[in-house]
Amino acid sequence: MSQPNVPASDSASAAPRTTGARLVVDALLTHGVERVFCVPGESFLAVLDSLHDETEHIQTIVCRHEAAAANMAEAVGKLTGRPGVAIVTRGPGATHASIGVHTAYQDSTPMILLIGQCARDHLDREAFQEIDYRRMFGQMAKWVAQIDDPKRVPEYLSHAFHTATSGRPGPVVLALPEDMLSEACEHVAGAPAFQRVAASPSAAQIGKLRELLEGAQRPMVIAGGSGWTPDACADLQRFVENWQLPVGLAFRFQDTLDNEHPNYAGDIGLGINPALAQRIRDADLLLVIGPRLGEATTNGYTLFDIPKTKQTLIHVHQGAEELGRVYSADLPIVSGMPEVAAMLCTLKPSADRPAWTGAAEDAHRAYLDWRRPRQIPGDLQMGEVIEQLRAHLPHDAILTNGAGNYATWLHRHFSYRHYRSQLAPTSGAMGYGVPAAIAAKSMYPDRKVVALAGDGCFMMSAQELATAMQYDLHVLFIVVNNGHFGTIRMHQERHYPGRVHGTGLTNPDFAAFARSFGAHGETVERTDEFLPALKRAMQANRAAVIEIRMPQEASTPGATLEQIREQGRKMRGE
């Protein structure tokens, strides 16, 4: 490990000297960080200088926008369960990066954002680009702090990694004054590598869970949320097999169980299968393992009664503060996902054929029927396109998306077969899919990575094509172009039918746009054009963009714009 350039001591016996920046990088190494995402800024040049000496251990990925850097760090946290790290400059850099922090908070993703801050003797004067980050990030991070003494860097970084990963995971923000980073100080001992801290269910709680489950007639499992591991997912699968339970997966956590598994009932989120929603309403017991039961998973807090569900509710979550926050559970359990899944997989039902035998198979048949494509207007059938993706991508392919109606086709028609093959923001943030895919490909260069984006969503982070090309990351970007902000237009037609304003878009030729970066570009306007374009894109040996052109009338898998407009007229009594 190289020593920083610091003033030499007058005494040969003096303690070794270092800098705040060097201690930051040492801490990143200690805690196992393999890559950081950044847009360079003068406020953290000292950190970049120290990273220069560690290129064999930490890859620095330079992005075109701080929002992308933060989203990439968040995606790493989702993929690994270990904090992704972004470094940005003060003021504009930090505000740009705030979207990634907000997503990490709402999605319960471990992440650390390091912000170069103004010099300490300039603070509280509204110095150049000065912001008080404790106030700015106070409601969207688990912990926000500023390191004013370089000797305390190991302590702060250790606390940051422990906080980000323990209990309900989430983001941590640390401000690093630029003069603190360059200040020479005596070398201080680093903290050991962080250890995840999680609760486990008690024997009494597992016993009560068994009692409630065996007394049920129509139980249902809802799983998902963050904190899962491959082993925990395998344990969950054994548990639901042993008990013959139908399983629905929470919004944008569809990769928690193999979607082809005979116990899989479908995803519980926006555009839920009405048959699945009715199955949940008719259940007499809900075993919820992992999700917060937020707005999307509960269909706007309408799927369950508040504060007490009519169903017996067993709610397992990593954070005690979430239990009873909206729904009062009959049995609340604070636990990490690996811990509870390991205990559940050892439980065996008393009866070989419980009262609900056959329910899982019925639920899975309903799911398979739901995911069959339905006809939509135009020459491009998006459901069939997703089916072709499903058939021609390997099971471990990673698919990412941001927010928009286009994602409902992916959620409904794709089949997630491999844990951590889905990266999408439950926070509903646009612009996420492109940087998330780049981060995923940087981590797993041998896995296929596909980003699905709407035209509006893609243009919020399209500049990161340059990042993919710079680091030779062969991501496939699929852009669904319908010339408007489709989700907002849908809501507009429902609430203000026929009064379209502020939702139209003028777009470039996305295939030509891709080629301008040196990427491969394709344009698809008919269903039968997609598969040949997909094969050419996957064989291009570089990043590729497939533009899919769709008519605006094809709003969702289940409704056209005219049908939505008519619903709006009826709501208004017209």
C-alpha positions in Angstrom: 0.0 0.0 0.0 1.6 3.3 -1.1 2.2 6.1 1.4 0.8 9.5 0.7 2.9 12.5 0.0 2.9 14.2 3.4 5.5 16.4 5.2 8.4 14.5 6.5 8.9 14.4 10.3 11.9 16.0 11.9 12.4 13.0 14.0 13.2 9.6 12.6 11.3 8.0 15.5 8.1 10.0 14.9 4.9 8.2 14.1 4.1 7.5 10.4 2.1 10.3 8.8 -0.9 10.0 6.5 -3.9 12.2 5.3 -7.6 12.1 5.7 -8.1 11.1 2.1 -5.7 8.2 2.5 -7.6 7.0 5.6 -10.8 7.2 3.6 -9.4 4.9 0.9 -7.8 2.6 3.5 -11.3 2.3 5.1 -12.9 1.4 1.7 -10.3 -1.3 1.2 -10.9 -2.6 4.7 -14.6 -2.9 4.1 -14.2 -4.7 0.9 -15.2 -2.0 -1.6 -14.2 -3.1 -5.1 -15.5 -0.1 -7.2 -16.6 3.4 -6.6 -18.8 5.6 -8.9 -18.1 9.3 -9.3 -18.2 12.5 -11.2 -14.9 14.2 -10.4 -14.9 17.4 -8.4 -12.2 19.7 -6.9 -13.6 19.1 -3.4 -12.4 15.5 -3.3 -9.3 15.6 -5.5 -7.3 14.2 -2.5 -9.4 11.1 -2.5 -8.9 10.6 -6.3 -5.2 10.9 -5.7 -5.3 8.2 -3.1 -7.4 6.0 -5.3 -4.7 6.4 -8.0 -2.5 4.2 -5.9 -5.2 1.4 -5.5 -6.3 0.7 -9.1 -5.6 -3.0 -8.7 -8.1 -3.2 -5.8 -10.7 -0.5 -6.4 -12.0 0.4 -9.8 -13.0 4.0 -10.2 -15.9 4.3 -12.7 -16.3 7.9 -13.9 -19.9 8.8 -14.9 -21.4 11.6 -16.9 -23.9 12.7 -14.2 -24.0 12.4 -10.4 -27.5 10.9 -10.5 -26.2 8.0 -12.5 -23.2 7.6 -10.2 -25.6 7.4 -7.2 -28.0 5.0 -9.0 -25.0 2.8 -9.9 -24.0 2.6 -6.3 -27.6 1.8 -5.3 -27.7 -1.0 -7.9 -24.5 -2.5 -6.4 -26.1 -2.5 -3.0 -29.2 -4.3 -4.4 -27.1 -6.9 -6.2 -24.7 -7.7 -3.4 -26.3 -6.7 -0.1 -23.1 -4.8 0.6 -23.0 -1.0 0.4 -22.4 0.5 -3.1 -20.2 3.6 -2.9 -20.6 6.9 -4.8 -18.3 9.9 -4.5 -19.6 13.3 -5.6 -18.6 17.0 -5.2 -20.5 19.5 -3.0 -23.6 21.5 -4.0 -24.7 20.6 -7.5 -23.0 17.2 -7.3 -24.7 16.3 -4.0 -28.1 17.5 -5.2 -27.9 15.6 -8.4 -26.9 12.4 -6.4 -29.9 12.8 -4.0 -32.2 10.7 -6.3 -30.0 7.6 -5.7 -30.1 8.2 -2.0 -33.9 8.5 -2.0 -34.2 5.3 -4.0 -31.9 3.5 -1.6 -33.9 4.7 1.3 -37.3 3.7 -0.1 -35.9 0.4 -1.5 -34.0 -0.4 1.8 -30.7 -0.7 -0.1 -27.3 -0.4 1.6 -25.4 2.5 0.1 -22.8 5.1 1.1 -22.6 8.5 -0.5 -19.4 10.4 0.1 -19.5 14.2 -0.6 -16.6 16.5 -1.0 -17.4 19.5 1.3 -16.2 23.1 1.5 -13.2 23.8 3.6 -13.9 23.8 7.3 -13.0 27.5 7.9 -15.4 28.5 5.1 -18.5 26.8 6.5 -21.6 28.7 7.6 -20.7 31.6 5.3 -22.7 30.3 2.4 -19.4 29.5 0.8 -19.2 28.4 -2.8 -21.6 25.5 -3.3 -22.1 25.1 0.5 -25.0 23.0 1.8 -25.7 21.6 5.3 -26.0 17.9 4.3 -27.4 16.9 7.7 -30.5 19.1 6.9 -30.6 18.2 3.2 -30.4 14.4 3.6 -31.9 14.1 7.1 -35.2 12.5 5.9 -33.8 10.3 3.2 -30.8 8.6 4.8 -30.3 6.4 7.9 -27.4 8.6 9.1 -25.8 11.8 7.8 -22.6 13.2 9.3 -19.5 15.3 8.5 -16.0 14.2 9.3 -14.0 17.2 10.6 -11.1 15.3 12.2 -9.0 13.1 9.8 -8.1 10.8 12.7 -11.7 9.9 13.1 -12.1 8.7 9.5 -11.9 4.9 10.4 -14.5 5.3 13.1 -17.0 7.2 10.9 -16.5 4.8 7.9 -17.0 1.8 10.2 -20.2 3.2 11.6 -21.4 4.1 8.1 -20.9 0.5 6.8 -22.6 -1.0 9.9 -25.5 1.4 9.8 -26.1 0.9 6.0 -26.3 -2.9 6.4 -27.9 -3.6 9.8 -31.5 -3.7 10.6 -33.5 -2.3 7.7 -30.7 -1.5 5.2 -30.4 2.0 3.7 -28.2 4.8 2.7 -25.6 6.7 4.7 -24.2 10.1 3.7 -20.8 11.4 4.8 -19.5 14.9 4.1 -15.8 15.3 3.7 -14.4 18.8 4.0 -11.7 19.2 1.3 -9.1 20.6 3.8 -9.7 17.6 6.1 -9.0 15.3 3.2 -5.6 16.9 2.5 -4.7 17.4 6.1 -1.6 15.5 7.3 -2.0 13.6 10.6 -0.6 10.7 12.4 -1.6 7.3 11.0 -4.4 5.8 13.1 -5.4 2.2 13.3 -8.3 1.2 11.1 -11.4 -0.5 12.4 -12.0 -4.2 11.3 -14.2 -5.0 8.4 -17.9 -4.4 9.1 -20.2 -7.2 10.1 -23.9 -7.3 9.3 -26.0 -7.2 12.4 -29.5 -8.8 12.3 -32.1 -10.2 14.6 -33.5 -13.7 14.6 -36.9 -15.0 15.5 -37.3 -16.5 18.9 -38.3 -20.2 19.3 -41.6 -18.9 20.8 -42.3 -16.8 17.8 -41.6 -19.7 15.4 -43.9 -21.9 17.5 -46.7 -19.3 17.3 -46.2 -18.9 13.6 -46.6 -22.7 13.2 -49.7 -22.6 15.4 -51.3 -19.8 13.3 -50.4 -21.5 10.0 -51.8 -24.9 11.0 -55.0 -23.3 12.1 -55.5 -21.5 8.7 -57.7 -22.6 5.8 -56.6 -20.2 3.1 -53.0 -19.0 3.9 -50.9 -17.0 1.5 -47.2 -16.0 1.6 -46.1 -12.6 0.4 -42.3 -12.4 0.1 -39.7 -9.9 -1.1 -38.0 -6.7 0.1 -34.3 -6.4 0.6 -31.9 -8.5 2.6 -32.3 -11.8 0.8 -29.4 -14.1 -0.2 -29.3 -17.1 -2.6 -29.3 -19.4 0.5 -32.2 -17.6 2.0 -34.2 -17.8 -1.2 -33.5 -21.6 -1.3 -34.7 -21.9 2.3 -37.9 -20.0 1.4 -38.5 -22.3 -1.5 -38.1 -25.4 0.7 -40.5 -23.9 3.3 -43.3 -23.2 0.8 -42.8 -26.6 -0.8 -43.1 -28.4 2.6 -46.3 -26.5 3.4 -47.7 -26.3 -0.2 -48.2 -22.6 0.1 -48.9 -20.1 -2.7 -46.4 -17.3 -2.9 -46.8 -13.8 -4.3 -43.8 -11.6 -4.6 -43.7 -7.9 -3.7 -43.4 -5.1 -6.2 -40.1 -5.3 -8.1 -38.8 -8.1 -6.0 -40.0 -10.8 -8.5 -36.6 -12.6 -8.4 -37.0 -13.8 -4.8 -38.5 -17.1 -6.1 -38.2 -18.8 -9.5 -41.2 -17.6 -11.4 -41.6 -21.1 -13.0 -41.9 -22.7 -9.6 -45.3 -24.4 -9.2 -46.0 -22.4 -6.0 -45.5 -19.0 -7.6 -48.7 -17.0 -7.8 -47.4 -13.8 -9.4 -46.2 -10.3 -8.5 -48.1 -8.0 -6.1 -47.8 -4.5 -7.3 -48.9 -2.1 -9.9 -51.1 -3.9 -12.5 -51.7 -6.9 -10.2 -53.5 -9.8 -11.6 -57.1 -9.4 -10.4 -57.3 -13.1 -9.6 -54.2 -12.8 -7.4 -55.6 -9.7 -5.7 -58.9 -11.6 -4.9 -56.9 -14.6 -3.6 -55.1 -12.2 -1.2 -58.4 -10.6 -0.1 -60.0 -14.1 0.4 -57.0 -15.4 2.5 -57.5 -16.0 6.2 -53.8 -15.8 7.0 -51.1 -13.7 5.4 -47.5 -14.6 6.1 -45.5 -11.5 4.9 -41.7 -12.1 4.8 -39.6 -9.1 4.0 -41.8 -6.4 2.4 -42.7 -3.2 4.2 -46.2 -3.4 2.7 -45.7 -0.1 1.0 -48.0 1.8 -1.3 -47.2 -0.2 -4.5 -47.4 -3.6 -2.9 -50.7 -2.8 -1.3 -52.3 -1.2 -4.4 -52.4 2.2 -2.8 -53.1 0.8 0.7 -56.4 -0.7 -0.6 -55.5 -4.4 -0.7 -55.5 -4.7 3.1 -57.6 -3.0 5.8 -55.8 -0.4 8.0 -54.7 -0.6 10.7 -55.9 -4.2 11.3 -56.1 -6.5 8.3 -59.2 -8.8 8.2 -56.7 -11.7 7.6 -54.5 -12.9 10.4 -51.2 -11.2 9.7 -47.8 -12.5 10.4 -45.3 -9.8 9.4 -41.6 -10.4 9.4 -39.3 -7.4 8.7 -35.7 -6.5 9.3 -36.6 -3.2 11.0 -38.6 -3.0 14.2 -39.7 0.5 13.3 -41.6 -0.9 10.3 -43.7 -3.4 12.3 -47.0 -1.7 13.2 -46.2 1.4 11.3 -49.2 0.9 9.0 -50.6 -2.6 9.6 -50.9 -4.0 13.1 -49.8 -7.6 12.9 -51.1 -10.5 14.9 -47.5 -11.8 15.1 -44.8 -9.2 14.4 -41.3 -10.6 14.0 -38.1 -8.6 13.7 -35.6 -10.7 11.7 -33.1 -10.7 8.9 -34.2 -12.7 5.9 -31.5 -15.4 6.1 -32.2 -15.9 9.7 -36.0 -16.4 9.4 -35.8 -18.4 6.2 -33.3 -20.8 7.8 -35.7 -21.5 10.7 -38.8 -21.8 8.5 -37.3 -24.3 6.1 -36.9 -26.8 9.0 -40.6 -26.6 9.9 -42.7 -29.5 8.8 -46.5 -29.5 8.8 -48.3 -32.0 11.0 -50.6 -33.1 8.2 -49.5 -34.5 4.8 -52.4 -32.8 3.1 -53.2 -29.4 4.7 -56.6 -27.8 4.3 -55.4 -25.7 1.5 -53.8 -28.5 -0.6 -54.0 -27.6 -4.3 -54.2 -23.8 -3.7 -50.6 -23.2 -4.8 -51.2 -25.1 -8.1 -54.4 -23.1 -8.7 -52.6 -19.9 -8.1 -49.7 -20.8 -10.4 -52.2 -21.7 -13.2 -53.8 -18.3 -12.8 -50.4 -16.7 -13.1 -49.5 -18.5 -16.3 -52.8 -17.5 -17.8 -52.3 -13.9 -16.7 -48.8 -13.6 -18.3 -50.0 -14.8 -21.8 -49.8 -11.8 -24.1 -53.0 -10.0 -25.1 -53.5 -8.1 -28.3 -52.7 -4.4 -28.2 -53.0 -1.8 -31.0 -50.3 -1.5 -33.6 -47.9 -3.8 -35.4 -45.6 -4.3 -32.4 -46.9 -6.7 -29.8 -44.9 -5.8 -26.6 -46.0 -8.9 -24.8 -44.6 -11.1 -27.5 -41.4 -9.1 -27.5 -41.0 -9.8 -23.8 -41.7 -13.5 -24.4 -38.9 -13.6 -27.0 -36.6 -12.0 -24.4 -37.6 -14.6 -21.9 -36.9 -17.4 -24.4 -33.5 -16.2 -25.6 -31.8 -14.8 -22.5 -30.0 -17.1 -20.1 -31.6 -17.7 -16.7 -29.0 -15.6 -14.9 -29.5 -12.5 -17.2 -30.0 -9.3 -15.3 -32.8 -7.0 -16.4 -33.2 -3.5 -15.2 -35.8 -0.8 -15.6 -36.8 2.6 -14.4 -40.4 3.8 -14.1 -43.1 4.0 -16.7 -46.0 2.1 -18.3 -43.5 0.2 -20.5 -42.3 -1.7 -17.3 -45.7 -3.3 -16.9 -45.1 -5.5 -19.9 -41.8 -6.6 -18.4 -43.3 -7.3 -14.9 -46.2 -9.2 -16.4 -44.6 -11.3 -19.2 -41.0 -11.9 -18.2 -40.1 -14.9 -16.0 -37.3 -14.2 -13.4 -35.5 -17.5 -12.8 -32.4 -16.4 -10.8 -32.0 -14.5 -7.6 -30.9 -10.9 -8.3 -31.8 -10.9 -11.9 -34.2 -7.9 -11.4 -33.0 -4.4 -10.7 -35.8 -1.8 -10.5 -36.7 1.1 -8.1 -39.7 0.6 -5.9 -39.4 4.3 -5.4 -40.7 4.8 -8.9 -37.7 6.8 -10.1 -37.2 7.4 -13.8 -33.7 7.2 -15.3 -32.7 4.2 -13.1 -32.5 1.4 -15.6 -29.6 2.6 -17.7 -27.1 3.3 -14.9 -28.2 0.2 -12.9 -27.4 -2.0 -16.0 -24.0 -0.4 -16.4 -23.2 -1.1 -12.7 -24.4 -4.6 -13.0 -22.3 -5.3 -16.1 -19.2 -3.8 -14.4 -19.7 -6.4 -11.6 -20.7 -9.4 -13.7 -19.1 -9.0 -17.1 -20.0 -12.6 -18.1 -23.7 -12.2 -17.5 -26.1 -10.8 -20.0 -27.5 -7.4 -18.8 -30.5 -5.8 -20.4 -31.9 -2.4 -19.6 -35.5 -1.7 -20.5 -36.5 2.0 -20.7 -39.2 4.2 -22.0 -38.3 7.1 -24.2 -38.7 9.6 -21.4 -36.9 7.3 -18.9 -34.0 6.6 -21.2 -33.3 10.3 -22.0 -32.9 11.0 -18.3 -29.7 9.0 -18.3 -28.9 8.4 -22.0 -25.5 10.2 -21.6 -24.3 7.1 -19.7 -24.0 5.3 -23.0 -20.6 7.1 -23.0 -19.8 5.4 -19.7 -20.7 2.0 -21.1 -18.5 2.6 -24.1 -15.6 4.0 -22.0 -15.4 0.9 -19.8 -16.3 -1.6 -22.6 -19.5 -2.8 -20.9 -21.7 -4.7 -23.4 -25.1 -3.7 -22.0 -28.2 -4.1 -24.2 -30.5 -1.1 -23.9 -34.1 -1.5 -25.2 -35.9 1.8 -25.6 -39.7 1.7 -25.9 -40.5 4.8 -27.8 -44.1 6.1 -27.9 -43.4 9.8 -28.1 -44.8 10.8 -24.7 -44.6 10.3 -20.9 -46.9 7.3 -21.1 -47.8 6.9 -17.4 -48.5 10.6 -16.9 -50.6 10.7 -20.1 -52.6 7.7 -18.8 -53.4 9.5 -15.5 -54.1 12.7 -17.5 -56.6 11.0 -19.7 -58.2 9.4 -16.7 -58.6 12.6 -14.7 -58.8 15.2 -17.5 -60.0 13.2 -20.5 -59.2 14.7 -23.9 -57.2 17.6 -22.4 -53.7 16.5 -23.3 -51.0 19.0 -22.3 -47.4 18.8 -21.1 -46.9 15.1 -21.8 -45.7 14.9 -25.4 -42.1 14.3 -26.4 -39.9 14.9 -29.4 -37.3 12.2 -29.6 -34.1 11.5 -31.6 -33.5 8.5 -33.8 -32.3 6.3 -30.9 -30.5 3.8 -33.1 -28.5 6.7 -34.7 -28.0 8.2 -31.3 -26.4 4.9 -30.2 -24.2 4.8 -33.2 -22.9 8.3 -32.4 -21.4 6.9 -29.2 -19.9 3.9 -31.1 -22.6 1.5 -29.9 -24.7 -0.8 -32.0 -28.1 0.6 -33.0 -31.3 -1.1 -34.2 -34.9 0.1 -34.9 -37.9 -2.2 -34.6 -41.4 -1.3 -35.7 -43.0 -4.8 -36.1 -43.0 -7.8 -33.8 -41.3 -10.0 -36.3 -38.4 -7.6 -36.5 -37.4 -7.9 -32.9 -35.8 -11.3 -32.6 -33.4 -10.7 -35.6 -32.5 -7.3 -34.1 -32.0 -8.9 -30.6 -29.6 -11.5 -32.1 -27.6 -8.9 -34.0 -27.4 -6.7 -30.9 -26.2 -9.6 -28.7 -23.6 -10.5 -31.3 -22.3 -7.0 -31.7 -19.6 -7.3 -29.1 -20.3 -3.9 -27.7 -23.0 -1.9 -26.0 -26.2 -1.9 -28.1 -29.5 0.0 -28.3 -32.7 -1.4 -29.8 -35.4 1.2 -30.3 -38.9 -0.2 -30.3 -41.5 2.1 -31.8 -45.0 1.8 -30.4 -48.2 3.7 -31.0 -49.4 6.0 -28.2 -52.7 4.2 -28.1 -51.1 1.1 -26.7 -51.0 2.4 -23.1 -50.8 -0.7 -21.0 -51.1 -4.5 -21.4 -54.7 -4.2 -20.4 -56.1 -0.9 -21.7 -55.8 1.5 -24.6 -55.7 5.2 -24.2 -59.2 5.5 -25.6 -60.5 3.0 -23.0 -58.7 5.0 -20.2 -60.2 8.2 -21.6 -63.6 6.7 -21.6 -63.1 5.6 -17.9 -62.2 9.2 -17.2 -65.4 10.5 -18.8 -67.5 8.1 -16.8 -65.8 9.2 -13.6 -66.6 12.8 -14.4 -70.2 12.0 -15.4 -69.7 13.1 -19.0 
